[in-house]
Amino acid sequence: MTAHAIPADLHPVEPAYRNVLRVQAAMFWVPLFAIAVVVDRLLLAEMPFGGLLPVAIGLIGLSGLTVAPDRIYRRLGYAMDGRLLRTVRGWLFHTDSVVPFIRVQHIDVTRGPVDKMFGTASLVVHTAGTHNSVVVLPGLSPDRAAEIRDAIRGEIRADAE
Amino acid sequence: MSEAVILPLNEDLLGPPERLHPLYLLTGLGKSVKGAWGLLAGGAVLGAQGRWALLIGIGVAVAVATVIGLLVKWLKLEYRVGRDEIRIDSGFLSRTSRVIPFDRVTDVDLEQGPLHRLFGLARVRLETGASAGSKEEDGVLDTISLDRAQALRELIRAHRRGEAAAPVTEAVAEAPALYAMDNRRVATAGLFNFSLAVIAGLFGVSQTFGDVLGFDPFERSFWIGILSRAEPLRNLVISHQIVAILAGTVLLILLGVATGLIRTALREYGFRLDRTESGLRRRRGLMTLTDVTIPAKRVQAAILANGPIRNRFGWWVLKLQSLAMDGKKGDHVIAPLAQEEEAAGVLASLDWPVAPSAGSWRRVSRAFVTSYAAIVGPPALLALAVPFMGAAGLSIVAALPLLGVVASIWTLIIPFLIGARWLSWRRTRFAFDSDTLFVETGWWRHRRRILPLRKIQSIDLAESFWGRAFGICTLRLGVAGGGGFADHHVPALSREEAQSLRARLLSQ
């Protein structure tokens, strides 16, 4: 039993992925902030803590737009060798998942509108497992994603036995 | 597939059309009646109001509609058994034509309800991999003769072995069962199956509707009525409310035990597990016989389950996690009550180990308990703090309704929560031996999961901010099949330990 080392040289994803995260955060927080302002003006103006809600939402949203994308990007990495794909992400809820290529059922490369805007793509790897059956690696350049897909495709086995 | 899809017929490859057994009109009735509980309830209301003419009218109409519906179903369902596939054409308004290649059929399950048994019929279910996720069953022939069903099963088996269809030969001398339950074992299993839920439910009903039903075993009047013949006991009940409460408790427990016994006997009577050439075959049932095959290749994990009481007597429930579900009930139970040696025998027939070699079990970190205690513990401090809040200028908080009460109750519960956590820590351990990962978890719901390395699909190392503060993380293993909540993981490992275990799992 020769212990293969798990690939430790984590690659970062494309820096443009930070912009994707910023746009996604903006799409979530801006409408929420607008709602908070409306609710504050209409319902809470007379209350002693009037004005607090939009300020709080605004601050959290602003941090979500400025600080969080950098941190998420910094914590996201992947590594692969000839046998397995490893993805590492997160700090608050850190996960480090490893999928052997021979266990992969099928692979998608997906690109949403925001991905297209910044030239990134997501690699989605499906295994037969009921839990953690989908491993998503976002923020890759489309070429790199296709390259990984082709590398894994050669290893996919027909039968899940 | 809901529209009329008429596949071209190839008479050479497909056999002649066959119909379900005519007695489907009778056996199908049971299901229709089961589906009509609402109507029955409505009928009861009408009956109570004395509107008999209307009731009879509706009843006759429903009966006629049901029979006509069954008749149309029977007329419109046709199946053809070909050389390599079975084709089922069904439906009247929306016609479905389904072809199932024998290569893709993994299990052929037979089920016999009481009516089926009376007339020598069987319900056949063809399982393919597709049914693992969806609720819909793949191929069902509701009522055909038992001989035909067995011939069909033999045909499919023979096809899988790559032979021509062999004539049906009744197993001349059946090999001894891999595992079987005699009546005594069934009764023992029933005793362990007594359900707290049933007891709680009965308690709830007796307290809520007891007055209406005249059934409240916690009231003196209930026992006085029953014991009217037994004078001394009756006097005892009259003089002491506590006796009524005790007697009521005993009665409820007896009912719970009886329910468990009956349910278990109905399901497990005559339990018999055999090794076939390709897997396991399980037969069981008192009223409804089921005959299920589990292909060995598709088994993904073995699970030994017990609880504190079963554990005391060394009993385990042995289940197999497979790609297909056992009906809709999740994992296949292949030994409802077995000692570890018996389970070992069953698993050995699949070349699976039941336990790692001695000395390879390893405990998980104590932080399994402390990280939990650090979450549930602090709210209890609130209860201690309430009397001092007024002094600290926090009288608004202290005046919150029920805060003190809730906090005090919480304080009383905490020792039990932490104690249970500690007990389950004591029974949590893992081992990696002979290409198999063994994980034991839990105390009240104790499970030993046996996961062969080649069935593990992915490995996640998860560490939350809370666990990180205590230096522990969780190793989560993706395994195919099983129910939605079936999750295999090793909790509370130190980071180094988790990483080294993962490296060893991946090193093959």
Interface residues (C-beta under 8 A of the other chain):
Chain A: M1 T2 A3 H4 A5 I6 L84 W91 L92 F93 H94 T95 D96 S97 V98 V99 P100 R103 T127 A128 G129 T130 H131 N132 S133 V135 A160 E161
Chain B: K297 R298 L323 I456 Q457 S458 I459 D460 L461 A462 E463 S464 F465 R468 C473 R476 L477 G478 V479 A480 G481 G482 G483 G484 A486 D487 H488 Q499 R502 A503 R504 L506 S507 Q508
